[in-house]
């Protein structure tokens, strides 16, 4: 049994809300399904509420990334009896997950992410490609709804396209504010992201794809004809089977890739 962590006051600048509800913690661990031999990495372990059951499920092997230096001594004391517990002090936004994997199996990344960095951090992780097997995160419910949205719905946008281009996304369950100390002002939710082993719709130039998506969603109420003016003309969209009068939130991932690949092919011949 781990030692009790010292009292630590949550810091707003780190977006800290510590999970306390044992029922929610158990449900998260069941959703992750850690197994012996997994390369588990927890981002922002905080006071170790999720860390302890993860260590038990993974036979004492877990690596954590923690930015708050004041929490690290408590974590070392709390889990001193686990030789496979490794702490990486640093910012997950700048962390090299490819280097962490090395020649070992792909990482299984988990965490209760600070809401203020969740979107850029997910983007950073998605760029790590085949270094990651799957991700389970606690996020603001609104962000999870955007990640798991479907084309045509109000939540479908740039984040949805970019996440689903690289991953299968599953919204799992909602977590109420009272599960945390201090209580956040919004509901949270658990999401699972599983990077595709083979991309269903590979882009010939991913930088160009991301540019097309960013431009398309620059003004959601305007049509593709307006938002992509100067990027691709209406006739070219029509030739691709895409009505230039459509709004960006009606296009699926495959259609955005179709546009980007057309542009990449056009640039290659000019």
N, C-alpha and C positions, 0 to 999 in steps of 0.2 A: 504494500500500500504506500502511495506517495505521501510525503510530508505535506502539511498545510502550507500554502504560499503565504508570504507576508502581505499585510494590507497594502494595497496600491490604489491610489485615486486615479480614475480614468481621466485621460487628457484629451481635451477637445482638439488640440493641434494634430494628434495622431488618429482622430476619429474613433476613439476607443469606446466600445460598449461590450461589456463582458457577459458572455452567455452563462446563465445560471440554472436553467430549467433541466433537471435530470431526464425527464421524459423526452424533451426535444433533443438532448445530447444523444440519447440512446437511438432515437429515430435517425439522426444524421449518420451515426456510425453504421447502422444497419443498411442505410442507403449506399454508403461508400463500400461496404463489404470488404474491409481490409483482410488480407491473407498473409500467412507466413511466406516470406520471400519477396513481398512487395517492396518497391522503393518508394516509401511514403514520404512526402514533404508537406509540412504544415506551414502556411504563411500566417504570421501574426498569432502565435499561440497564446498571447496574453497571460492569463494566470493559470493556464493549463487545463481548463475545463474539458476541452475536447482531446487534449494531448494524452491524458491518462488512459481513457478507453481505447484510443488508437494504438498506444504502446502495447496495451494488453492484447489487443487483437492481432497485432503484427509481431508478436513474440519479442517485444522489447526493442524493435528497430524503427526509429523515426528520426528524420531530420527536420529542424524547424528554422525559419527565417524570422528574426525579430529585430525591429528597428529601435524600440524603446530600451535604452541601456539599463534603465532602472528595473526592468522586469527580468533581465537576464540572470542576475544572482539568485533570485527566487526560483527560477526555473531549474537552475543547476542544483539547488538544494532539494527541490521537490522531486526531481527525477535522478538523483545521484546514483541510485542503485541500478540504473539501466545503462549498461555499457554501450548499448547501441543507440543511445540518445545523443544526437549531435546538434549543437546550436551554431547557426551562422548569423553573426551580428551584421545587419545591413539593411538596405532598402530593397525590397522585392522588385520595385520598378527598375532598378539598375542591376539586378542580379542576373548572372549568366547561367540560365538553366541548362543550356547545352553542355557547358563545361561541368556542371554538377552531375549530369547523367554520365558523362565519360563513355566508357565502353560497357557500362552496365545496362540493365533493363530500363525501359522508359519509365519516367517518373509518374507517380499518382499524386496529384497536387490537391490539397484541401485547404480551407480556411474560412474564417469569419472576416471578410474583407471590410476595411474602412470604406464607407460609402463615397468619401471624397476622392478616392483613387481607384475605385473598382473598374471603371471603363478603361482608363489607360493601362491598368495592370493586366486586364484580360487581353488587351491588344498586344502587350509585351509578351505574354505567355503564348498567344497564338503564333507569334513569330518564331517561337522555339521549335515549331514543327514536330518532327518525329521524336523529339526528346521527351514528349509527354504522352502518356497512355490515356489518361482522363483527368478531369478536374471536377471537384465538388465544392461549391462556394455558397456561403451565406451572403446575400446581397440585398440591397433595397428591392422590395417587391416590384417597383416600377421598372427597374433595370432588368430583372428576370423576365418580366412581361415583354420587354423590348427584344431581349435576346431570343426568346422562344416564339415570337410573333409569326404570323403567317401573312403572305402578301394580300393586300387589299384591306387589312385591318388597320385600326388607328395607331397601333403600336409598331407597325412595320416601318423600319427606317434604315439609316446607314448602319447602325450597330447590328441590326438583325441580319442584314445582307453579309456584312463582313464576318460575323460569327458563323453563320450557316454556310458560308463559302468554305470554311475550314473545318467545321465541326457538325456533329449531330448534337442538337440542344434539346434537353428535356427539363421542363419546370417540374419540380417534384412536390413540394408542399410549402405552405405559408407558415411563418413563425411570428407570433404576436409580440408587441413591444414588452409585455410583462415578463418575457423570457430572459430579459437582459437587465443588467445593472451598469450604469443608469439606463433608464428606459429611453429608447430612441423615439422620435416623434412620428415615425412611419413604420408600416409593416415591413417585415423582411420575408425572404423566401429562399429556398434551397434550389440550386440549379446544377444539373450535370452536363458537362461538355466533353464530348469524345471526339478528338481530332480524327478526321478521315484518314485511313491508311492510304487510300487512293482517292484523290479529289473527284467527285462526281462530274464536275464541270470545270476542268482546269483552264485557267487563264494563261494565254501565251506571255502576257506581261502583267504581273500582279500590281505593279506600281500604277500602270495605266488603268487597270480595273478600279483600283481604289480612287483614282482621280475621277473617273466617270461616275462612280457612286456618290462621291462627295458633291460633284457638280449637280447631279440629278436631284439630290435632296436639299440643295441650297435654299429653295423656296418650295415647300411641299404643295402649296395650292396651285402652283403653276405647272404647265404641261412640260413634257419632255422637249417639245419644240422650243420652248423658251429657255428652260434650264440648261439644255445642252447646246444652245446656240454658240457657235464658235468651236464646238468640240466635234459634233457630228450633225450633218444636215438632215432635214425632214425626209428627203428622198431616200437617203441611205437607210434611215430607220425603217421606212416603208419596205424597202427591198429586203430587209432582215425579218420582215413579218411583224414589225412592232409599230403600232399606230402612234405617230408623233403627237397626237392629241391626248394620249394617256398621261395620267399623273404618275410620278415616280413610285408611289406606294402601291401601285398595282402590278409592278414588275417583280418577277421572281429572280432568284440568283442566276439561273441559267440564262435569262434574257439579258441581264447586265453583263455576263461573261460574253454573250454573243456580240454585244455592242463593242466591248473592249477588244475582242479578238479581231473583229472587222477593222477597228482602228489600227491595231498592231500590224495586220496584214497590209493595210493601206500605207502605213509608214515604211514598211519594209520594201515596198515597190517604188517609193518616190526618192 
